[in-house]
Amino acid sequence: MTKSHSDVPEIKRQWSILPVRALLDRGLKEREFRTLAALCIFTNSYGVCWPGVTTLSAIIDCDKATVSRVLNRLVSKGYVRKLKPSDYQMEFAKFGKISRYQVLYEAGAPLPSWEEVQSAIVLAPVEDQPEPRINDMGSGVSDALVSLSHSLTHAYLRAVQRRTGQTRRFDNEINHARRLAEQGATVDQVTAATEALCLAYLAERRGIPSLADVARQGVTETNERLP
């Protein structure tokens, strides 16, 4: 199976961290090592990653069934942990359909907290990110507003990661995104405003702007400059 270059998902990250013990493991097969390396493209600092089997298949250049088998072997060899809803006493519907993995840089590494799992979403490929949940903002909120709020939040998170290399929690920003959605903000406006404010904050050594900062300053100023 040979993938064309256009089939491989865009990867903005230019580096990843691999477990040294995997490099030294002479019993680890080439495809197992490549699959582990593909997972590491998307890990956060806790080893958590969200790539789907389709994404991994495109990167490794093999079919999805093979990827699933290799992932199971990496689990049995102690390099990967599959995270399950039962790990967090959570219903499957709330946990979502996208598989979550933890690369174990150290054998027997502790289970990540739910907050640490959620922080990995900013590194997940777009096609592997969970769909917006219709009821996660309460009754009376339209599906269109929920969808736009999620899109604006992800636009902010990606812009922060792209400009600063840092991550922000989705749950901390969604309410600000809803207010922006109600005001008619677009993904392009939030992206441009977030990137501009991140660069300004970095120049002033002020840390990372929140989406509230972007909503209060960046989007308004960016809107005035947009045609």
Phi, psi and omega in degrees: 000122181239122180272140171285162182301326182289341180282339183282129182297149178293131180240109183279334182289137184256004181206165174205166181244124180255148174294125179299325183297333177289321179296327182272354183276102182290347179271356181276124182283161185302315182293326176295317180294319180294323178293318177298318179296322178296319176300319185293343175299330189249005183285146169270190185291351179257006180083004183276139178212157185237021183292141176279166180297326179298317178297312180298321179299319180292323181289316186277340181069057173208170184283163186295326179297321178294318178302315181299318179294318181294320178300319179297323178292322178294326176294313182294333179272359174084019178262340184222143173240129173275125180272135186238157177305324182294338177296336185237018180050051188232145177290149182300321182300321180283328181292326178098166185270337182289133180293140176244135181233158171234118173285127184266095180293329173241139179302132178072026179302147183295154177295133179289154176287165179297324178297321179291326176293313183297328183292347181278349185297330182296337181265355182286143175302149185305316185290346181260359182284148183295147176291148176302140177268129189298324188257015186277002175244006179096165181291155178088356179262126185293154178299321181297320180292320177299313181298315180294321179300317178295318181297320179293321179297313180295325177298317178296312183299318180293320181296320178297313181295322182292320184271333186239342185078003182258164179241151174236154181279133179303313185298333181282345188247345189298324180293323176292324178295324179297318179296321177294321178297320179296333179274356178087018178295151179250165178299317180297320180294315180294319179299310181297317182293319180295314180297319180295317182290323177300315180296320179294317179295319179297321179296327181264001182056047183258005180089210185253126178289140174279169177293333174296320177297317180296317180296323184282325186240305192295310185296317179300313181293321180293320179301324180292334182268340182286147179290000000 
